[in-house]
């Protein structure tokens, strides 16, 4: 139904269906140890999408991404450039918490890939903010290490990505906080430039994407 995909209400219904599929997902063994799946939050019309690594303990309990200390820092960084969390869509590469917050395994990333791909296609954000190296590796494979490419827009396959350090990294290394603020200032500038260059977006092609 192409007319459904061009319509924000129809796309929101499909985005809600993705969220429900995440909550019921058994595509990898993580469903056995998690409390609940964490699909993401935000409007389908968001011009900015933020992608992190995986839910942590607080996210697993509440079913929402970035609700712990790293989430508070992310909220503050967004507010620093005039954005609210309600303005953006926030999600993770993994939709279920790995035990003890270990790094995602390749097979887990692959299992969650259809969910993230469909979310991106439905939301069609102006910019995808890559929060940390795992998001960078998932969405821009082959990119330079995040220590080299953070704060620099990456344009590939018709999308614009901005890699930054994960907010959690700044909680352990206070020296990264100034870097994060600088990179978020670049994010603000990038969003303004894209809005000025292309105020009207075309409808996405999501017909061929499926969850299974």
N, C-alpha and C positions, 0 to 999 in steps of 0.2 A: 504494500500500500504506500506508494511514494508520497501521496498527499499527507499521510500520517507522519512520515519522517520529516517533512518540511515544516510541520506545525509543532510549536513548542509544547503544546498540551499532549500531543501524540508521542513526542519524544520523551516527555516526562513519564508517561505511562510505561514506555519501554525501559527507561532508566529504573523505575520502581521495580519492574520485573527482574532486572539484573540484580537489584538489591535482594529481592526475595530468593533468587536462585543462590546467591552467595550465602545467605543464612541457612539454606538447606543443603549446601554443597558437601559432597563426600568424594570429591575428585582426587584427594590425596589424603594420606594418613593424619594430617594435622587436625582433621575434624574430630578425631578421637580424644585429643588432649585439650582442645580449645573449650571455652565456655560458649562462645557464639562467634559467628562470622561477622566481619566488620566491612561492609561494602563501601562506605564513604558517605559524605554528606555535602549538600550544596545544590544549587539550582541547575537545571539542564541548560539554562541560558548563560551560565558563568563564562566570562571572557578569560578567566584565569583558572587553570587547574593545577593543583599541587599534588605531586606523587611522592610518597615517602617509601620506607622500606617494608615495614610490617607492623601490625598492632603489637602493643606491649601489654603489660598486665592491666593497667587502667582501661585501655581501649577494649581489651577482651571482656572485661566486666561490664562496661557501659555500652558496648556495641557501636562506639563512635571513634573516629580516628583523631589522634593528637589531642587527647584530653588530659595528659599528664604534664610534667614540667616542660618537656620539649614543646608541647602544644601551647602552653602559656607563652613561651618565648616566641613561637611562630605567630601567635595572635598579636603580640606586641610589635613584631617586625612588620606585620601587615598594617597595623594601625599607624605605624610610623610613615607609611606612604599613602595614608588616607583610605585604606581598604578595611572592610570588616570580614570576619570569617563567613558571614552570611552571603558575601558577594562572590565567593569562590567555591569551587568543588574540590574537596580534599579527600584523598584516598591513598592507598598503598599498593606496592607491587604484590605483596601477599595479602590476602583477605582474612587469614587466620593467624593467630599468634604461634610462632615457633616455640618449642619448650625452652625455658630459661632465656628467651630472647636471643637465641643463637642466630647466626646468619642464615638467610634463606638458602635452601638447597636447589640445584638446577631443576629437579623434577617438580618441586613445589612452585617455582616460578612459572614453569611450563603449564602446570595445572591451572594456575590463576590467570594465565595470559588472555584467554578469551573474554573474561570479565573486564579486564582493564582495557583491552582493545575496543570492546563495544562501548564502554563508558566514554572513551575518547571520541569515538565516531559519533555518538549521540550528542555529546556536549559541544563538540567542535570548538574548543577554546582558542582564543587568540594566542596564548602562550601556555606552555606546559612547564611549570616550575619543578625541576628535578631536585628533590631534597635528599642529597647524599649519593654515594657511589653505586648503590644497588639500583636505584631508580635510573641513574645514568646508564648503567650497563644494560638494563632491561630495554630502555626505549631508544638509546643511541649506541648500539653495539659497535665496538671498535673506536669509540671516542677516546680522547686523551684522558689521563687520570684527572679526577676532579680537582686535585691540587693545582693543575695547570689550566683547566678550562672553566673554573668557576667564574661566574659573573659575565661570561661571554656568550651571547646568543648563538645557538646552533640551528641552522636552517637546513632541514633535510626532509625529503619526501613530502613537501608541501606543508610541513609543520614547523613551528618555532619553539625551541626548547631553551630554557635558561637553567643550567646547573648551578647549584649552590651547595655549600656544606649543610649537612643535616643539622637542624637546631640542637639535637642531643649532643653533637660534637662540641658545641660551644658551652654546654653545661659542664663538660669535663676539661675543656681547654678555653679559658676565658679570653685568650688572645684572639680567638676566632670570632668573637662577637662583633668587633669593629669591622672585620671582613664581611660578615653577614649583613651588617647594616649598609655597607657600601654596595654590596651586590643587590640588595633590595631597592636601593636608590636607582640602580641601573634597570631593575625590573620596572619601576615606575616610569622611567624614561622610555623603555621599550614599549610598554603598553600604550603610552601616549603617541609614539611614533606610528605604531600599527593602526591605531584608531584614525589618525590623521590621513594615513596613506590609503586605507581601505575601510570606509565607514559601513559598507554593505557586504554581508557575507552570503555566499551561495549555499544551497542546501547540500548536506553531506550525502555520500553514497554509502548507506548502511545496509542495503538490501541483502548483500552477500554475506554479511557477518552473522554468525550463529554461535550460540553458547555450546552446542554439542555437535 
